[in-house]
Amino acid sequence: MSQFEPLSGTELTAWILESAERLAEIAATVGAQEPVPGCPPWTMRQLVSHVISGLSGWYPYNIAHGDRPTDLASAWVSQPELPRGNAERLRYLHHVAADFATLVDTIDLDAPCYVFQTRRIARGWVLRAATECAIHVQDAEAILGDPNPFTPERAATSIDETLRYMWHGALMFARNSGADRVPDSAIGIRSTDLGLAWRVTPAPDDFIVEHLGLDDLLPELSVIGDHPDLIQWLWGRSTSDRLQFHGDRSLIDAWNLSART
């Protein structure tokens, strides 16, 4: 693929439902107390609980209250109480994924909505839910061996969402905690196997994310590689030696906000 095409709402909910099914399958296989190396010190029970809390609380709350900047603390604790038994909890994971898919079907994804306290559209929260669920499935798959790579379309969506939404959300949390701002220089991300590239430029309290053509030059700070390695690096799961880093590595690492959340 050489042009970014965003996934539709139906494609995003299908991805979420598949992720919930796959996560429940792995959790039933490895057991509730199995450590998850990608999310230390979590066990599988905690990983499943985290995904459930997002689909049943965090994401629906932010969508429902998206007409204004939300109380993030209230959003975080808004999920219903989880079943205590492991088998019941896995069945509940299917239930909340289906409920979230139904919610997405009932809303206008292009309606104005605050996402991480900045005016965006409701689709932003659905993108965030889909990509987060998918990366946690890869966390679970890593227990069994190498994670299954995303399809090209889902990989492109994952990278775009991380740069466009998650980096902004992580910046907001960092600024709230008094952390330093990201570097002033732009950064480029190129997926060689997808034929796609992005330039992210800092702006006051936000970023400008642009898609680049195949012949466009990347900024001095850039990261180049195939999409499985890029996604793992963006999520702080790997510093992969298979990636090419150009420019000051300390500035590149400072840019990767997702790896620090």
Secondary structure, DSSP 8 states (H G I E B T S, - for coil): --S-----HHHHHHHHHHHHHHHHHHHHHH-TT-B-TTSTT-BHHHHHHHHHHIIIIIHHHHHHTTTS---HHHHHT-S----SSHHHHHHHHHHHHHHHHHHHHHS-TTSEEEETTEEEETHHHHHHHHHHHHHHHHHHHHHHSS-----HHHHHHHHHHIIIIIHHHHHHHHHHTT-----SS-EEEEETTTTEEEEEEEETTEEEEEEE-TTS---SEEEEE-HHHHHHHHTTS---TTSEEES-HHHHHHH-GGGG-
